[in-house]
Amino acid sequence: MAKARTIGIGMDYSATSKIALKWAIDNLIEAGDTIVILLVLSPKSDPANKKLFANTGSPLIPLVELKEIGVCRKYGITPDAELFDMLDAVSVAKKVKVVAKVYWGDPREKLCEAVNYLKLDALVVGSRGLGTLKRMWLGSVSSHVVQNATCPVTVVPISSSDAMKQ
């Protein structure tokens, strides 16, 4: 039996990050793995626990707690029923552990920090499909993470069929 892995999923509740999660569930996650949902919120948000965990990010939040309104409020997380349904389904079907970690700041930097701090075996992120010019001006989270993370990174692009569903 293969060693259980810790797989990070960059999540911002966008369609592209949910597509990346679905891809990871269908193609990467195996029984015994741990999924870490990495939520990077705006540094301007000011939830109750931000001051306590501003530098290190929140403690790992088990899925059962993540679904509680009070916990979401404490960390400034927007509850998302579709996300919770996907995570519930994979935790039961593939017998995986699901936790979340909340950071505040630049997603590019915080995702790379999470890779090192959590010793992730892999990271999966979505891609908005920006063209070269927009990527240069706006910066690309996925490009930065691919170049700087210390684990394998899979960037799941939004396909034309997925784009039509939006």
Number of C-alpha atoms within 10 A of each C-alpha: 3 8 7 14 18 22 23 28 25 23 25 19 14 11 18 22 24 21 19 24 27 18 17 21 18 11 9 13 22 18 16 16 20 20 25 25 24 25 22 22 20 13 13 8 12 14 13 12 15 20 10 10 15 14 12 16 23 18 12 16 17 14 18 11 13 20 18 11 12 12 15 15 14 13 23 19 19 12 16 10 10 11 17 14 11 14 22 16 14 20 20 11 11 14 15 22 19 22 20 20 21 24 25 23 17 13 24 19 15 21 27 19 18 22 24 13 10 14 15 20 16 18 28 23 29 25 20 20 14 12 8 10 9 11 14 10 8 9 14 19 19 22 14 15 25 19 10 16 20 17 16 14 22 19 18 22 16 17 13 8 8 12 11 7 7 6
